Amino acid sequence: MRMPELKVPSLQHLARNWRDNPVRVKNILVRLATNPPRFSYNPLFAAVTDLFVLHVPYDQVVEGIKRGVKREAVRENLLGVLPLIRDHFAGVSPDFYQSIDLRYYPVARGLMVPFEGPMIYGVGGQFYFPWFSFWRQNPLAKERLSLFVTLVEEVLLQDPDLENAKFEILDFSAPNGERELAVIDAADIPRIDEDRKVQMLSTFAEGFFQAQAELKGTPEATTEETEEKRDPDQPGFFDDLP
C-alpha cells in the first residue's frame, strides 16, 4: 500500500495553512495528505486566457467547461465564478501579456516553496500582476493575508519585469452565500516585519517536517474512501496554480 504523499505547498497554501503552533500546522498537513480533496480550479485559469488574451466568445468558454468537467457540483462551482471573471476583464485590452515562470521561495533548509503567478499584463504603460483566489470559503485574511503579500512582494522585487507591477488579489469567495468579486490592492495590506516573518516561516517549516515524519508508515486512503469524505465544493489545498 502506498504511503500518503506530503506535497510541498504553494506560497498561497503555505499562508492559508499557517498556524501559530507547529503541531497545529502538522495536524493540518497530515490530514490533507491522508485525505486529500481532489478538486482543481485549473479550468478557470484556462478560461482567463481564453477570454482575456485569445478573445474566445464567452458562450464557447462556458460550453468548454460543461463538456470538460464531468461532475455536476464541480461544474456548477466553476460556472459560478466565470461571469465574474468575464465582467472584471470586460473592455480591457492588454497592450502586453506574459506568463510567469516558476520560482521558489526558500522557507527553510530543505523546504523550497513554489511560486508561479498566473500572468502579468500591461495597459497604458501600467503593469498588472493579478492573483486569483478561487476559494469559496475562508479566503486569506488578516495575518495570513499579510504573510502571503509580504512573501509575494519579495519574489516580485527580485524580477525587474515584475517589481513595478500593480499587485492585485482577485478574491472570488462567497461571504454571503453567493460568489462575488473583491479586488484587493496589495498596497493596502500591512506587511509582516522581518522578525515576525522569520518566526512564522520557522513555525510552518517545523510543522511541515513533523508532518513528513509522522506520515512515514501511514497507509494512504483508498480512492473510494477519499471520494466519500471529500467536499466537492472545495479545491485541494495543495493544488498548484498555473
N, C-alpha and C positions, 0 to 999 in steps of 0.2 A: 504494500500500500504506500502511495506517495506521501511524503511529508508536506504539510502546507507551506506555501512559499510566501515569505515576507518580502514584498516588493519595496524598493526604495520609493518613498512618496515624492510627488512633485512638490514644488515650492508652495503652491496653494494648499495642498493637502497637509503638508507639514504644519502650516499655520492653523489650519482648521482642527487638526488633531492634537495640537499642543495643549498640554495641561501643566499646572504648576507643580506637579509631582511626577517623577519618572515612573513610579509604579502605576499611576493613572494612565500615563502615556502607553506603557507596556500593555496594560489591560485592553485598551482600545485597539492597539495594533494586533495583539493576539486574536482578539475577537474578529477583527476584519480578515485576518489571514486564514482563520479556521472556518469562517462562514462568509466568504466574500460575496457581496452583491455583484451580479453580472449585468450591469446596465451601463450604457455609454451614451453621452451626448454628442459623440463624434459626427453623426449625420447633420447636426446643426452647424458645425464648422464648415462642412462641405456646402451647406445651404448658404452660409455667409459669402463664400467665394462665388457661388453661382449667382446670387442676387446682386452683390455689390461690385464684383470685379467683371464677371462674364455677362452680366445683364440678362440672365436667363429669365423668361417670364415667370412670374410668381406661381401661376397655376401649374406650370411644369415642375417646379420645385416641390410643390405640395404633392403632386402625383408621384414624384420620385420617392418621397418618404413613405407614401402609402404603399407603394409596391415593394420597397426595400425593407420595411420594418414589419415583421410578421405579427408580433404580439400587440394586441389591441391597446392595452394600457400604456405600453411604451410609445406606440404610435401617436396616441392622443396627447400624451405628455409633450412630445416633440412639436406636434402641430399647435399646441397651446402657446409655445414660445415663438413660433415662426412669424406670426403677424407683427409681433413687437420688433423683431429684427428688421422686417420689411419697412416698418414705419420709421424706425430710427435712421436707416440709411436712405430713405426716400429722398430723391433730389440731390444727393451728394454724389458728385462726380470726381473721383480722386485724380489728381494730376500724377500721382506716384503711388505705387503699391509694391510691397515686397514681403515675402515670408521671412521669418526669423529663424536663424539656425539654433540648434540645440546648444545650450550652455549648462554648466554645472556650478552649483554654489557649495563651497566647502563648509559643511556644518561642523564636522569633527573629523579626526583622523579615521579613515575607513568609511566615511559617510559623505558622499558627494550627491547632492540632491539636484535632479534635473530641472531645468527651467527652459521652457520653449513657448514663447509668446506666439499668438496666432498670426499677427501681421503688424506691419507699420504702413501707414499711408499718409499722403500729403495732400492738402487742399489750400491753395492760395499761399504757398510758402510755409505753412504750418504743418509740422509732422504730428501725427496722432498715433498713440500706442493704446489700443483698446484691449482690456482684459475682460473676457466673458465669464460670468459666474452664473451657471445654469441651475444651481441647487434650488430646489423649490422651497425647502425649509432650512432654517439655521445657516444662513449665509455668514460669511466672515463679518465680524463686528468687534468693536471696542479694541482690546489689546491685541487680539489675534489679527484683526484687520491692520492695525498699526505695524505689527511684526511683518506681515506679508508685504505691505507697501515699502517698509524700510529695506527689506531684502531685495525686492524687485528694483528699487531705486539704485541700490549698489550695483546690481547687474547692468542696469541701463547706463550708468555712468562709466562703465568700462568700455562702452562702444560709442565711438564718435557719431555713428549714424543714428543712435538712439538717445543720446544724452539730452538733446533739446526737444525731444518729443513730448507732447502733452499726454500724460498717463491718465487714462480714464478707466474706471471699473464699471462695466455694464452688468448690473445686478437684476436678474430676471426672476427673483423669488416671488412668493405669493403670501405676503404678510397678512392679507385679509381674505385668503382663500382662493383668489384669482391671481393669475400671473400679471405682473406689471413690471415696467422697466424703470429702474432708478439709475441715473447716470451720476456716478460719484467721481468728482475731481480729486485725484490722489493728492494734489497740492493742499487740500483741506484736511487731510488725515494727519494727526500728530505722529511724529516719528518716535521710534524707540531709541533711547540713548544707548551708547556703546556698551556700558556696563550691563544694563538690563538685557540687551540683545545677546551678549555673550552668555549670560545666565540662562536665558530662555532656550538658546540653542543647545547649551550643555545639558539641560534637563531633558530636552527632546532626544538628544543623542543617547543619553544614558537609558532612557526608556526604550529606545529602538534596539539597542544592543541587549537589553534584558529580554525583550520580546524574541529576538533571534535565539537566545539561549534557551528560553522556555519552549520554543517551538520544536527544538530538536527532539525527535522521538514522538511527536504528536501526530497521529494519523489525520489525513485530510478528509473532510466531509465528502460524502458521495455527491454526485450531481443531483440525485433525487432529493437528498437532504437539503442541499442548498436551494433548490427550486422551491421547496416547501417553506423555507424560512425567510427568503429574501423579500424585500419590499420593491415591487416593480416600479414605484414612482421615484425611487432614489438611485443616483448613479453609484457605481463603485467608488469608494473614497480614494482608491489608487488609480482610477482611470486617468491615463495621461492625456493632456490636452495637446492637440496637434500644433 
